Amino acid sequence: MNLLAIETATTACAVGLRTTAGREFNRVVNEDRHHTEALTPAIAELLDEAGLVARDLDRVIVDRGPGLFTGLRVGLATAIALAHGVGAELVGVTSLETLARGAYDDGVRGRIVSCVDGRRGEIFAQVFDLSQGVEMLSAPKVTLARSVVIEWATNGAPVTFTGDGVERYLADFAAVPNGAVHHQSTPPTRAALELGSDRAGGDVVTPLYLREADAVANFATRERRP
């Protein structure tokens, strides 16, 4: 199958492509929240480099969150429109499982906490076990970096931390005596391609926001003020 992966959950915009012939292309095309401007041209360039056109795509894999609200909307809208337009299957993966899979493919084993920067001083976090593949051990949640650091420093269990939520609060995570950091600022599209190749495709992908958009939250805060 010809597989396309779209990643817009963080400040970076990335795309990946795996062809039926086994060729693979992965690009981080922008790292400064310019998803709207960068995504569509990047897809076109990747297809051209592989000698394909959009109608050659069999499956479109998209990160459905959690992550930055605007970026997720751009990625999901683009993936849905493209998949429906060319008759390709649509598959959703999450940013947190993609980070875990990326670490697994890099040789990390044991417990890992994937963390995506949620802004407002918060992160989106989820625990996985990488002993034999990628196994979810908790549900994704909104939390504070300090809360995650204290939890794992207190329980003393060996753990690895990864994701841009870790990079943002790197000094705190690096100070966990029983912890290690696997540096991944962006959920890797190579991992999304791997995850998306093994699961059933369909016509619908539901976003995983975990919380309301910043604009809505700010408006609600103003409304509550006396």
N, C-alpha and C positions, 0 to 999 in steps of 0.2 A: 504494500500500500504506500501511497504518497501521503505523508503526514505533515501537517503544519502546526506549530505550537506558537501561541501568542501569550506574552507575559507583560502585564501592566499593573500588577498589584503594588509595586513599590514606586519610588521616584524614577526608576529606570524603565525603559521600554526595550523589550527584547523579543526576538523571533527565532524560531528554529524550524528546520525542514529536514525530513528524512525521506529519501526516495525509495521506490520499489527496488531499485538496483543496489540499495544499501549505502548510498552516499548520504552524508549528513553535513548540514550547515547550521551554525548557531552564531547569532550576533546580538550583542547589546548595542542598540543603535542610538540611544540617548539616555542620559543619566540625570536629567534636570526637569522631569515632570512635563516634557513636551510630547506626551503620548499622542495627542490629536494630530500634530504636525508630522510626527516621525513614523507612526505605525504603518499606514497604508503604503507609503513609498518604500519602506523597508521590506514589506511583503513582496511587492512587485520586483524589487531588486534581487531578493532571494530566489524567487521563482525563475527570473531571467538567468541568474547564475547557474541554476540547476538545469536549465534548458526545458523548463516546464511552463505551462500556462495555468491559470486558476482552475480551469475545468479539469485539469489532470489530478486535482486533489481528491483523495478519497475520504479524508478525515481531518477536521479542524479541532485542535485541542486548545482549550483556553483556561487560564487561571481564573477561577471564580471567586477568589478571596480566601481569607480576609486580607484587607489592605486598604490603600487610599481610595476613597470613594470615587473621585473623578476618573482616576486611571482605570479602575475596574469597569466603570460604565463604558469607557472608550473601548477597552479590550473586548468586553462581552458584546457590545453592539456590533463591532467589526466582525467578530467571529460568527455571530448569528447571521448577519447579512451575507457574509461570504459563503458560509456553509449552505444556507438556503438558496443562494443565487446559483451555485454550481452543482447542487445536489450532493454535497458531501455530508458525511456523518458529523455530528457535533458531540464533543466529549469535554466534560469539565473535570479539572483537577484543582486542588487547593494549594495556596502558596506554602502552607506549612508542611504538607506531605511532600511537596516538590523539593523543599529544602532538605527534608529528611532523606528523600531518595537520592538527592545529589550528594549528601554526605555518605550514604551507604555505597554509592558507586565509587566514591573516593577512598573507600576502605575503612570508614569509621564503623565501629561496632559498639554494642551496648546501648545504654539509655542516652537519648538525645532530646533536647528541648529546642524546638524551632520557634524563632521569635521574629515577628515582622513589626517594624516600627509603626505605631498607630498615631503618632503625634499626640498632642495634649498631655505629654508625659506618660502615655500608656503604650503598651505593646500587646499584640495578639500572640498567644503562646499555646503550644500543644506538645505533649510528651509522646515520644515514640520509642520502640525497642527495635534495634537494628541487628539483633543477633542472627536472625534468619529471615532476611527481607525487611520490609518496613511494616511494623505492626503498631497500630494506634493504641496508646495506653490511657489517653484522656481525651476529652472533648476539647475543641478549640475554645479559648476564652479571652476576654479582655482583662488585663491585669497591669500591675506596675512592675517595672524591671526590678526594683528593689525587693518586691515581694517574692519574685522568682529566685533571686539571689539568696535571700534569707532562707527560703524553704529548702534549697538544695545544700546550702552551707550548713544548715542545722541537721538535716537527716544523714549527711556524711556519705551518701551513696555516690559512686563514680558516675559522672555525667559529662556530656559534651553539649555545648551551646552553639547555635548557629543562626544566621540571618541578620538582616540589617537592624533589627531591634537589639541585637547583641552588639553590633558595631557602634551603634549610637551611645550605648552605655558600657563601652568596652572595659573601662577601668573597674567597674563594679563586677562584671561577669568574670573577668580575668583574676579577680581576687578570691574567687571561690576555691578553697584549698583542695577540694576533691574534684574540681572541674577542669575542663579543657575547652578551648574555643576552636571551632572549625570555621574558617573565614569564608563566608558566602554573603555578599551584599545583595544579590539578586537571586530569586528562585531560578535555578538553571533550566533553560529550555531543553537541554539534552535529557534531564530527568523528567520533564513534562512529556517529552516524546516517548520515553520508556513507559511511564505510567499510563499514558493515553493509548498506547498501542495494545494494552492488555485488557481494557475494559470496554463494555458495551457502549456503542454510540447511539445517539437518538436525535431528536429535533429540538430539545429544550435543555438549557443549562440554567440552574437557579443560582443567583449570586449569594455569596456568604459574606454579609456585611458585618454582622455581630453587634453593630451599633449604628446610630443614625449619622447622617452626614454632618460635617462641621458647621455648615450654614444653618441647618435645622437646629442643631444643638445650641448655637449662639443665639438664634432667634428665641428659642425656648427659655434660655437663661435671661434674656432681656425682658421677656414677658412675665417672668416670675418676680422681677424686681419691683418693690413697692413704689 
